[in-house]
Amino acid sequence: MQHLDTNLGSEADTVVTSPWDTGEVGLFYPNNLKNNHVKTKHHTLIFHNVYAFVSHLRALIGFKLENEMRANIQSCLREEALEWFITELNNSKRHALQTLPLEEGWFKQLLQRFSVPPRRALFRCERVDFSVGNVYRKTHNLVRNLQAAGKHDEDKQARAIWRKLNSSHHYKESIPLPKPGAPLSKLLRDIHFLSHENGYQENDDGSGCDDDYDDNIHGSYEVVQMESRELSVRSQQLECLEDSNVLHSCFVFGIMPLR
């Protein structure tokens, strides 16, 4: 164990850090078609979604020394991520990952390389269906797809989630519209309780029974691209309307506004 002194003058301000353990931290197997962004296999965390992986690493800051994290994140990389680190990065870029702050180095590079393209992420936000499967996990997936689509404002994320939840006959009016400024974590906690009340059961590996993403659902990738472009235009139009106070409660991420 190591101690990280926060220089605030008391023993309570000293954070105990633990040595790096890749098995404890988890492994990153990037796969943007996996609906299950995070799972556990043989007591090891497996991350398929880069936003889930980076969020997990951010949560470790303060419990792991930053220079230790910079030096060891590559040990978590598998398959395409490992190929990226070995082949796509040159020596100077790999050196930069070891010297730059985590946000400017590792996190920025991972998100740029492995994020779902914004239009495809927006398309997935449109197609999420809360009427079947694990609503709690789908909520977290929706948040990550909104982030990939460039929607980082928590108030807008909360309204997006509420709109999709309220459009499902299973959960209609089950949770009130989040108030502006309310933490997103409260809505996620309410949905977690709601999921348990409905008796949803995960498989042993935490995967549930939801299908993986099918971005080619209409049989043509070109059709998906076209629909994604239409969603992007609709999103921009709705954001302009919201900014002009015409639609105060519209859903601004490419979903139809309240009627």
Helices and strands as residue ranges (DSSP letters): E 2-5, G 11-13, E 14-17, H 22-25, E 27-28, E 38-41, E 44-47, H 50-60, H 66-72, G 73-76, H 80-83, I 84-88, H 91-99, I 103-107, H 108-114, H 118-127, H 135-148, H 154-166, H 184-197, H 221-243
